[in-house]
């Protein structure tokens, strides 16, 4: 099994670390240049599904915590 880590950043993106394949809704693979990606959770990124830090200006606040 691959060693993949998912880190949920408070009020920010999902940070995925490890060897992954990321597919769009049609099954096409995104080209990943490294084994660390930040995926948008706020919905405001101009580079979806990747984070471009738009959550900062959008005032995104997550409702998910480690104890949820």
N, C-alpha and C positions, 0 to 999 in steps of 0.2 A: 504494500500500500504506500502511496506517495506521502511524503511528509509535507503537508500543506497547513498553514496557519492562517486563521481569519481573525483579525483584530478589529473590533467595533470601536471606532474613535468617538469619544463623547462629542456630540453636536457636529460630527464630521463624517468622513467616508468610511467604507469598509476597506481595510488594508489586507490584501491577500498576498501571502508570501509562500513560495514554493513552485514546483513545476505544475502548471495548470494549462488547460485549454479553455478558452473563452469563446463561446459561440453566440452569434446573433440569433434573432427569432427565426431566421430561415436556415439555420444550421451552418452558416459560413463562419470560419474561424477568424478571429481578430489576430493581427500580427502583434505579438508581444516581444519586446526587445529585452526584457529582463524578467526575473522571477519575482517581481514585486509590483503590484498594481493597486491603485486606489479607485474604488468604485463608488459612484455618486449614490447618496441616499436622499438628498434633499429635492432632487428633481429639477434643479435650476442650472445644472452644468450645460455648457454649450458643446461639451465633448462627450456626452453620454455614450456609453455607460461609465466613462471615466470621470473622475472628479477633477474639476478645474478651480476649486476653492470658492465657487459661487455661494456655498453655504454660509460663508462669513458675511457677505453683504446682504444675503437673503434673511439673515437672522434665524437660520434653521436651529431648532432645538429638538434633540432626540428624546424619545420617551422610553427608550430601551436602556436598561441597566443590567449589570451582572446579576442582580438579585431578582430580576423580573421573571 
